[in-house]
Amino acid sequence: MSTTDVELDISGMTCASCATRIERKLNKLPGVEASVNYATEKARVRSSDVDTDRLIATVEAAGYGAAVPAPEVAVDDADADETRPLRDRLIISAALALPVAVLSMVPALQFEYWQWLALTLTAPVAVWGAWPFHRAAAINLRHGAATMDTLISLGVVAAFGWSLYALFFGGAGMPGMTMTFTLVGAPRSGGHEIYLEVAALVTVFILAGRYIEARAKRASSEAMRALLELGATDAAKLQDGVEVRVPVAQLVVGDTVVVRSGEKIPSDGLVVSGMSSVDASMLTGESMPVEVVEGSRVVGATVNVGGRLEVEITRVGADTELARMRRLMEEAQTGKAQVQRLADRVSGIFVPVVIVLAIAALVGWSLAGAPWELAFTAAVATLIIACPCALGLATPTALLVGTGRGSQLGILIRGPQVLEQTRTVDTIVLDKTGTVTTGRMSVTDVRPAPGVDRDALLAVAAAVESGSEHPVARAIVAASAPGSVESFQSHAGFGVQGVVDGAAVVAGRPSWLAEEWAVAMPADLPDGTVVAVARNGDYLGAIVVADTVKPSSSAAIARLRELGLEPILLTGDTESAARGVAAAVGVERVEAGVTPAGKLDAIRRLQADGRVVAMVGDGVNDAAALAAADLGIAMGGGTDAAIAASDITVVSGDPMVVVDAVRLSRRTLGIIKGNLFWAFAYNVAAIPLAMAALLNPLVAAAAMALSSVFVVTNSLRLRGFRPTVR
C-alpha cells in the first residue's frame, strides 16, 4: 500500500495546545500519521488512503482552518506584515487603557463623573481589544477545552461586567464617587466599586505578549523566503547561437545557458563548454572553489568565479538541489518538537481549577444565606486574583530585557520557545567554514627551495597571481605587495602563467608544473592546498593556502565544555582540512565530507541517541540542520537562509559570543521561571482570601499589579548580564 505526504497550512491556532488537539484529531483517522507545528502553523500528514479533502474537513471540524499551501514566490512582502492588525489593536488598546489606569489609581485626579469617562474608554478595549481572547475562548468552549484564553476572557468579562453592574445598578455611578482600597475586613457588597482598569490593563498586557510571540513566529517563514531569493532571477539562454535574457522560471530541461564570471548558475546542469571555478560554499560549506570542466555537473545558485561556461539545464523548479534543500529545511522545522510556553503548560490545570473555585465561592456564599452581591463579589474577586496579568508579563518582559541586552552584545534571540532548550542542551555541533574558521583563504605556510628567499618567493608568486580573481590567488596577493605581470594567462583548474621582471613564471598545482612544464618537484611537499612556483623552469618553492581558524575559537570551545556541552566538528570539507582545524581548537570528534542532507542526518542521529543538540552554522548547507537541532545558532556573517532557520543569531560571528548566547539564554530562562513562580504565588496565596469575601476585586487588581511590578523588576536584573571575559 503506497503512502503520500501532504502538507497543510493551519489557521486559527492560539496556543501550543491547539496544535496538540489538531494532531490528535488527525491521528485518529485510519492510516494517518500527522505532526502539527504551532510555530510554523503547518501540518505534515502521511497517509495511506485518506484524501486531502477529508484531512481538511477533520481540521475544520475541530474548529480550525486548513488549506493546501499555495506556491511560494520570492516577492517583497514588506507591506504584507500579518502582525500589523495585532500591533494596531495593541497600540489603540494601550492608548485607551492608560488614562483609565491613571484615573483609577490616583484619587486626586478623580473628578466628578470620572467613572463614566473611564467606562467610555474601557468599553472598546474590553470588547474589541480583547476580541481575539473572547473568540478563542468560545472556540475552545465548543470543543470542551480551556486554555489561558479562557481565563483571560473570563477575567476581562467579569471585571467589565461587574463594573457595568456597579455603575448602572449599584452606587458607583453617583457623582463624586471615588475608588477605595480595602485590603481585608468585613465582607461588603462591592456594589460601589468598579474594576475598569483591571479589564483594560489585563487586555493590554496580554496583547503585548501575543504581539511579541506573533513577531517571533513570523520570523520562521523568513528561512523559506531566504532560500527562494538565493537563486538567480534570470539567465542568458542560447537560442540559435544568440544569447537572450529570460526569467529562470521559463527555463526547461535541455536549454543551454551562458554563465560568465561573477554570475550565479541559474539551475542544475551539465557543463557543455568552458572551464572555470565555481564557488559552491553556500550549498556545500567547502571553502575551496570547485574546478569544473566540460562534463562537470553544476548546481543552481552557486557562483561562477572563473571563466565563461555554457551549461545544459538538467533539472528545473522543484527538482533542483536548491528546492531539495528547501524541502529538507521545511521538513526539519515541521518535525521539530516545539516546547509549549510555560504558562500554557500549567493552564490546562490552573484554568479549570480557578473557574471551579469561583463557582464554589458563588454557590457557597449563596447557600450560606449571604446577600447575592456579596456572593458575586467573592466569585469575581476569585476570578480576577487568578487572572494571568503577571503571567502575561512573565515571559515577554524577561524576553524583552534579555533580548535587548543580547542585542547590545550582538546576540539575537528569536523567541521564548528558544530559551527552554538551552538549559538541557548537552551537545554542540559546529560547522567548520565561517563558524570555527574565517571562511577566507590566507597563506599559512611558505616553503622556499634551498637558496631562495622567502619574501622573494612570495613576491614572485603574488606578481603572477595578481592577474587572477581566484580566491587562492587573492590570498597570495594579500600576503605580499604584488609586482606587475605581463602576458598573463589563466588555466582554469590548474594555475597561471606570466612574465615577471622578464622571467617566465608559472604557479599552480604541483602536478601541473611537473607534467606540463617539466619542473622537478621535491618529494616533501606539504599537505593541504599547495601552490607551487617556478621561474624559467626552476622550482622556487611552495605556498600553502588554507582557511584560517578564528582567534577566539579555541577559547570558546573550552568555555562551551565548561558549560557542559560536548563539541563536535561537522563539515563538508575534506577530512585532512577538518582534522587540522579540530586539532587547532581542541575538538576531538570530527565528521568531514558531510553533505547538507548528511548534516541533517547527523543531527537526527544524535537526537535519537538521547542527545539535546545545539547546531552552530552559517551557510545554506547548514540551514536544514539548524532547523532540526534543538537549538540552532547562526553566525551573523552567514547567509540569510541560515540566519532565518536558526533560533539565535550571533551578529559578530565571534565564536566566543556563542558562549554568551548560551549563558544569556539560560539566565533569561531562569528569570522567566522565577517570574512564573511568583506570578502564581501572589495569585494562589490570595485566592482563599477572595473566596472568603475578605478581598474585594479592586484589591485583587492591586495584588495583580504588585505581582506585575515584581515580575518587571525581576526581569530588569538581566540588564546587568556581563559577557565572558576574553
Secondary structure, DSSP 8 states (H G I E B T S, - for coil): ---EEEEEEEE---SHHHHHHHHHHHHTSTTEEEEEETTTTEEEEEESS--HHHHHHHHHHTT-EEE----------TT--TTHHHHHHHHHHHHHHHHHHHHHH-GGG--TTHHHHHHHHHHHIIIIITHHHHHHHHHHHHTT---HHHHHHHHHHHHHHHHHHHHHTSSTTSTT-------S-S----TT---HHHHHHHHHHHHHHHHHHHHHHHHTTHHHHHHHHHS-SEEEEEETTEEEEEEGGG--TT-EEEE-TT-B--SSEEEEE--EEEE-HHHH--SS-EEE-TT-EE-TT-EE-SS-EEEEE---GGGSHHHHHHHHHHHHHHHS-----HHHHHHHHHHHHHHHHHHHHHHHHHHTT--HHHHHHHHHHHHHHHS-HHHHHHHHHHHHHHHHHHHHTTEEE--HHHHHHHHH--EEEEEIIIIIEEEEEEEEEEEE-TT--HHHHHHHHHHHHTT---HHHHHHHHTS-----EEEEEETTTEEEEEETTEEEEEE-HHHHHHHS-----S---SSEEEEEEETTEEEEEEEEEEEE-TTHHHHHHHHHHTT-EEEEE-SS-HHHHHHHHHHHT--EEE-S--HHHHHHHHHHHHHTT--EEEEE-SHHHHHHHHHSSEEEEETTS-HHHHHH-SEEETT--HHHHHHHHHHHHHHHHHHHHHHHHHHHHHHHHHHHHHTT-S-HHHHHHHHHHHHHHHHHHHHGGGG------
